Amino acid sequence: FARCSYTEAVAKLQEAIKGGHEFVANEVNWGDDLGSEHERYLTEQVFKCPVIVYNYPKAIKSFYMRENDPGTDGAPGPTV
């Protein structure tokens, strides 16, 4: 599996949009939850393999997800 921080994933999606790729939700900002179309783009077009996206912002993670240690920007994320 490839590994990618949430911040890096958002940056890659924003680059794709600037490059002309169109998503249904065509605006991706830090703090937004990633949709399945975003996850598929990362796995199929960017990394070409399954991707573990980590350090999701705490505000968009489910209550049962482990929080990161103090001083970090998110919580561990799912495999997409």
Secondary structure, 3 states (H helix, E strand, C coil): CEEEEHHHHHHHHHHHHHCCCCCCCCCCCCCCCCCHHHHHHHHHHHCCCCEEEECECHHHCCCCCCCCCCCCCCECCCEC
